Amino acid sequence: MNRILAFFLLAATGLFGNMAHAEKVGCVSTTWRVLNNDKVCVESFKDPDIDGVVCHVSYAQTGGISGALGFAEDPSRFSIACRQVGPISSKKIIPQNEEDVFTHRMSFLFKGLNVSRLVDRGSNSLIYLVVSEKIIEGSPSNSISTVPLMPWGTQPPSIQFK
């Protein structure tokens, strides 16, 4: 319940703290409409707390008049791929439990795409999980990507965990 309330407050104010900021890579039309086609879009973001990790998220975007005006609710269909792109190091101590790293609005107010980072210490990996969150009812649709904590060249990973 606290998570739902926090999501509502953050969505209403547009403030997402230390969340990653995404860059739109591009969109591909999937359904033709007279005004604003339905699309699948791809965005790229860096983990805000861990250098050397980049994620790409794809998601469905509803077109038409309601989509053009920002009132359409996008479907809960998405995918994520995260990769090591340089030496991995943390900017802070990384919590063992889940931590939200990226959010994208999927409706005017009540629905969002949320990416959380989890730590699998047993396999020395970071796991990125994307889900759809709604104020009342989320979706079981999800996708994951893992990034093994491996050396980059001669530099070992430098991650501090709680």
HUHU-V874245 format. One record per pair of residues at least 12 apart in sequence whose ideal C-beta (glycine too) atoms are under 6 Angstrom apart, sorted by the first residue. I is the first residue (numbers start at 0). GAP is how many residues later the second one is. D is the distance in whole Angstrom. If there is no record, write none. Layout:
i=I gap=GAP d=D
i=I gap=GAP d=D
This chain:
i=3 gap=131 d=6
i=6 gap=126 d=6
i=7 gap=127 d=6
i=10 gap=98 d=6
i=15 gap=87 d=5
i=17 gap=30 d=5
i=18 gap=83 d=6
i=18 gap=84 d=6
i=19 gap=25 d=4
i=19 gap=28 d=5
i=19 gap=81 d=6
i=19 gap=82 d=4
i=21 gap=21 d=4
i=21 gap=23 d=4
i=22 gap=21 d=5
i=23 gap=19 d=5
i=24 gap=17 d=4
i=24 gap=19 d=5
i=25 gap=16 d=6
i=26 gap=12 d=4
i=26 gap=14 d=4
i=27 gap=12 d=5
i=32 gap=30 d=5
i=32 gap=31 d=5
i=34 gap=30 d=6
i=34 gap=33 d=6
i=35 gap=27 d=4
i=35 gap=31 d=5
i=35 gap=32 d=4
i=36 gap=26 d=5
i=37 gap=24 d=6
i=37 gap=25 d=4
i=38 gap=22 d=5
i=39 gap=18 d=6
i=39 gap=20 d=6
i=40 gap=20 d=5
i=41 gap=14 d=6
i=41 gap=16 d=5
i=42 gap=14 d=5
i=43 gap=12 d=5
i=44 gap=57 d=5
i=46 gap=54 d=6
i=48 gap=42 d=5
i=48 gap=43 d=6
i=49 gap=40 d=5
i=50 gap=38 d=5
i=51 gap=32 d=6
i=51 gap=34 d=4
i=51 gap=35 d=5
i=51 gap=36 d=4
i=52 gap=29 d=6
i=52 gap=94 d=6
i=53 gap=31 d=5
i=54 gap=25 d=6
i=54 gap=27 d=4
i=54 gap=73 d=6
i=55 gap=25 d=5
i=56 gap=23 d=5
i=57 gap=21 d=5
i=58 gap=19 d=4
i=58 gap=54 d=6
i=59 gap=14 d=6
i=59 gap=15 d=5
i=59 gap=17 d=4
i=60 gap=13 d=5
i=61 gap=12 d=5
i=70 gap=37 d=5
i=72 gap=34 d=4
i=72 gap=38 d=6
i=73 gap=32 d=4
i=75 gap=56 d=4
i=75 gap=63 d=4
i=75 gap=65 d=4
i=77 gap=35 d=6
i=77 gap=52 d=5
i=78 gap=64 d=5
i=79 gap=48 d=6
i=79 gap=50 d=4
i=79 gap=63 d=5
i=79 gap=65 d=5
i=80 gap=64 d=5
i=81 gap=46 d=5
i=81 gap=63 d=4
i=81 gap=65 d=5
i=83 gap=63 d=6
i=85 gap=66 d=6
i=86 gap=65 d=4
i=86 gap=68 d=4
i=87 gap=61 d=6
i=87 gap=69 d=4
i=88 gap=69 d=4
i=89 gap=69 d=5
i=89 gap=70 d=6
i=92 gap=67 d=5
i=92 gap=69 d=5
i=93 gap=65 d=6
i=93 gap=67 d=5
i=94 gap=67 d=5
i=95 gap=23 d=6
i=95 gap=66 d=6
i=97 gap=18 d=5
i=97 gap=20 d=5
i=98 gap=18 d=5
i=99 gap=16 d=5
i=100 gap=14 d=5
i=100 gap=16 d=5
i=101 gap=13 d=4
i=109 gap=24 d=6
i=109 gap=25 d=5
i=110 gap=23 d=5
i=111 gap=21 d=5
i=112 gap=19 d=6
i=113 gap=17 d=6
i=113 gap=19 d=5
i=114 gap=13 d=6
i=114 gap=15 d=5
i=115 gap=13 d=5
i=123 gap=25 d=5
i=124 gap=21 d=5
i=124 gap=23 d=5
i=125 gap=21 d=5
i=126 gap=17 d=6
i=126 gap=19 d=5
i=127 gap=17 d=5
i=128 gap=15 d=5
i=129 gap=13 d=5
